[in-house]
Amino acid sequence: MFKLFERETLAVDEISQAQTGIDVRHLNVWLNRKVVLNDISIRIPKNRITALIGQSGCGKTTLLNSFNRMNDLNRYHKCDGEVWINERNIYDRKERVATLRTQIGMVFQRPNPFPMSIYENVCFGLKIKGEKNRRVLDDAVERSLKQAALWSDVRDRLFDSALLLSGGQQQRLMIARALALSPEILLLDEPTSALDPLTTLHIEELINELKKQCTIVIVTHNMQQAARVSDYAAFMHHGELIEFSDSDSLFTMPEKQQTEDYITGRYG
Ligand SMILES: Nc1ncnc2c1ncn2[C@@H]1O[C@H](COP(=O)(O)OP(=O)(O)OP(=O)(O)O)[C@@H](O)[C@H]1O
């Protein structure tokens, strides 16, 4: 197995509550009356990268979307169970979903910059939250672009349209946009599937750096990528969590036959 970065991992049953970033307890999700997630319980480790893997349609994106209640946008969505983040069950009736979403960054498969300048893209969320102080916005833009390894590419053209950037630069801009709000959790849904191998490598290096400050969950179809970048991996099948362990174990000695069949390419 090709490992890109050194890992410090515990066995998943040794991860304490304090080391847990997202604690999912008996989560069931229905979309249009169809069961899409079936009794999922998983503790996603804090400040680590967890990959969600499995065949198309197994529920990876739905699970990812349940961490920032994006599934609520589907009016035919129903769920029960609990998702605990920072000692709060985010499905509690008192939870303010808009605030929650500002604390959790999300990057999608295809970069979706707004048709505005690079600068405005990065500080968009801060402005929505009411930040008007120019100095604060300038600092946040510079910090986020540096963290996303894009600053040196764009520092002289911050007020050019973001749509003029290359695909890889746009994806790094999307990461900077998420980082501007200093999220504790970063959700990545196939963030490199539209990028070439070299740009993918740069984004993987960046993701590895970011785990110092965020808990990262990444959905990927690319087994090599999951093995390269993740500290932990969860294999899903037909809406169920089949196996969850540190990535070294899961990719070299999976416990379940279904996991082995998937990672060795026998199906999926
Ligand atoms: N809006 C919806 N209404 C009904 N069913 C849906 C809806 N969105 C997704 N589904 C179904 O839920 C299941 C899980 O979808 P999901 O997108 O979470 O899977 P996935 O593992 O991320 O798939 P992929 O790897 O192809 O992106 C699939 O069977 C899908 O058809």
The ligand as an SDF file (V2000), in Angstrom:
LIG
                    3D

 31 33  0  0  0  0  0  0  0  0999 V2000
  -32.9330   12.9280   -3.2460 N   0  0  0  0  0  0  0  0  0  0  0  0
  -32.9710   11.5900   -3.1940 C   0  0  0  0  0  0  0  0  0  0  0  0
  -34.1420   10.9270   -3.2200 N   0  0  0  0  0  0  0  0  0  0  0  0
  -34.1810    9.5930   -3.1710 C   0  0  0  0  0  0  0  0  0  0  0  0
  -33.0990    8.8030   -3.1080 N   0  0  0  0  0  0  0  0  0  0  0  0
  -31.9190    9.4140   -3.0990 C   0  0  0  0  0  0  0  0  0  0  0  0
  -31.7780   10.8280   -3.1360 C   0  0  0  0  0  0  0  0  0  0  0  0
  -30.4550   11.1280   -3.1150 N   0  0  0  0  0  0  0  0  0  0  0  0
  -29.8040    9.9500   -3.0590 C   0  0  0  0  0  0  0  0  0  0  0  0
  -30.6860    8.9260   -3.0510 N   0  0  0  0  0  0  0  0  0  0  0  0
  -30.3700    7.4930   -2.9900 C   0  0  0  0  0  0  0  0  0  0  0  0
  -29.7220    7.2560   -1.7650 O   0  0  0  0  0  0  0  0  0  0  0  0
  -28.7260    6.2630   -1.9290 C   0  0  0  0  0  0  0  0  0  0  0  0
  -27.4050    6.7780   -1.3970 C   0  0  0  0  0  0  0  0  0  0  0  0
  -26.9660    7.8620   -2.2170 O   0  0  0  0  0  0  0  0  0  0  0  0
  -25.5900    8.5900   -1.9240 P   0  0  0  0  0  0  0  0  0  0  0  0
  -25.4770    9.7130   -2.9050 O   0  0  0  0  0  0  0  0  0  0  0  0
  -25.4840    8.8920   -0.5010 O   0  0  0  0  0  0  0  0  0  0  0  0
  -24.5680    7.4190   -2.2780 O   0  0  0  0  0  0  0  0  0  0  0  0
  -23.0090    7.4840   -2.5590 P   0  0  0  0  0  0  0  0  0  0  0  0
  -22.4300    6.2920   -1.9060 O   0  0  0  0  0  0  0  0  0  0  0  0
  -22.4740    8.8150   -2.1570 O   0  0  0  0  0  0  0  0  0  0  0  0
  -22.9890    7.3200   -4.1290 O   0  0  0  0  0  0  0  0  0  0  0  0
  -21.9170    7.8800   -5.2060 P   0  0  0  0  0  0  0  0  0  0  0  0
  -20.6340    7.2380   -4.8420 O   0  0  0  0  0  0  0  0  0  0  0  0
  -22.4710    7.3960   -6.5050 O   0  0  0  0  0  0  0  0  0  0  0  0
  -21.9040    9.3730   -5.0970 O   0  0  0  0  0  0  0  0  0  0  0  0
  -28.6900    5.9030   -3.4180 C   0  0  0  0  0  0  0  0  0  0  0  0
  -29.4120    4.7340   -3.6090 O   0  0  0  0  0  0  0  0  0  0  0  0
  -29.3800    7.0780   -4.0590 C   0  0  0  0  0  0  0  0  0  0  0  0
  -30.0580    6.6750   -5.2240 O   0  0  0  0  0  0  0  0  0  0  0  0
  1  2  1  0
  2  3  1  0
  2  7  2  0
  3  4  2  0
  4  5  1  0
  5  6  2  0
  6  7  1  0
  6 10  1  0
  7  8  1  0
  8  9  2  0
  9 10  1  0
 10 11  1  0
 11 12  1  0
 11 30  1  0
 12 13  1  0
 13 14  1  0
 13 28  1  0
 14 15  1  0
 15 16  1  0
 16 17  2  0
 16 18  1  0
 16 19  1  0
 19 20  1  0
 20 21  2  0
 20 22  1  0
 20 23  1  0
 23 24  1  0
 24 25  2  0
 24 26  1  0
 24 27  1  0
 28 29  1  0
 28 30  1  0
 30 31  1  0
M  END
$$$$
